[in-house]
Amino acid sequence: MGDLPLFPISLASSSSAITYDDAGNEVVKCASVPIASPPYASLPPYMQPSIGERVPPLVYFGIVAYVKLLSSSSRDSILQPPCSPRPYLVPEHDDRADLLQLLIPHMHPMSKAVMWKYVDPRLWITLIRMFWSETLPETFREYPMPLSDPYLPYIQYLEPTDHFALILVLDLSKEPSLTDESIIALKTLHQLTILNTSFTSITTKGVKKVADSLKWDENIEMARGPWKLRSWSMLGCRVKDDVAWPLQSFPLLAVVGELLFHIRASRWLKDMF
C-alpha cells in the first residue's frame, strides 16, 4: 500500500528579501515560515505508571504499543484498526485502574474534560477506533487540531465503521494567508466535510483549483482531494456567478452557506441546489 508521507500543511508563503551582491546583481533570498511544534510534542502520548500505583490492565500496554506503531508512517498500520471495536467499560470498583485516566492523566475524573492540545492525536485516533464512540465520554467526540499538525494526514485514511465516522471541520475564516494560490494545500484533506473560508481573498479561481484536485488514484484505488465536502461557507469572498460551475465538481456538496447572498439568483444556480 505504500508509506504515508507526513508533511505539515501550511498556508503561509515563504518570506523573501532582496539584497545585492558585490557586483550589484539583485539577489532574492527566500526562507520558509517555520511551523511551531504542537504542545503535545513535548509530552509522551501516554503515561508510564509509577511503582506503587494500581497495576494497569493488559489492554493499556497494547494501546501503548499500537500508538508507537503509528509513528512508522506506514499507511497499512493506519488502515488496520488495533482490534475489533468494543464498548468501553468504566471500572465498577475504585481499586480498578481507569484505562482512560492512565492514558490521559490530566483528564478530569468527574467531568472527563480533556485539554486536547496536550494529547497526541495518534492516541485519540486509537481510542475512537478501538471503542464504541457511544460508550466513550462525550468529550472524546471532538478533537481540535491545527491545520499544520504533522499527523493530520493520518486521519485522512480513516474509513467509517458501524461505530465511527469522521467529520472534518475546517474554519479558515478571516485567515489572511488563505489565497487563491495557497488554497491548493487543502487537496490533501480527503476527509474534509465542512469548510469555512468566509472573509478571505478567495475568488472563483481558488475554488476551481480545489475542484480540479478531485481525482481518482488508480495506484491506491482511492479518491483524492476533498471529495467528501458537504458544506462550504464563502461569506465575504470575492466570488462571482461563474463559481457555480466548479462547485458542481463536488459530488456531495449540498450547502454553500451564505454564498447565495453574494451571487445573483439565476435559474441554473437554483437547479443546482
Summary of the structure (lengths in Angstrom):
residues: 273
radius of gyration: 22.4
end to end distance: 37.8
largest distance: 79.5
contacts: 705
relative contact order: 0.12
helix: 32%
strand: 14%
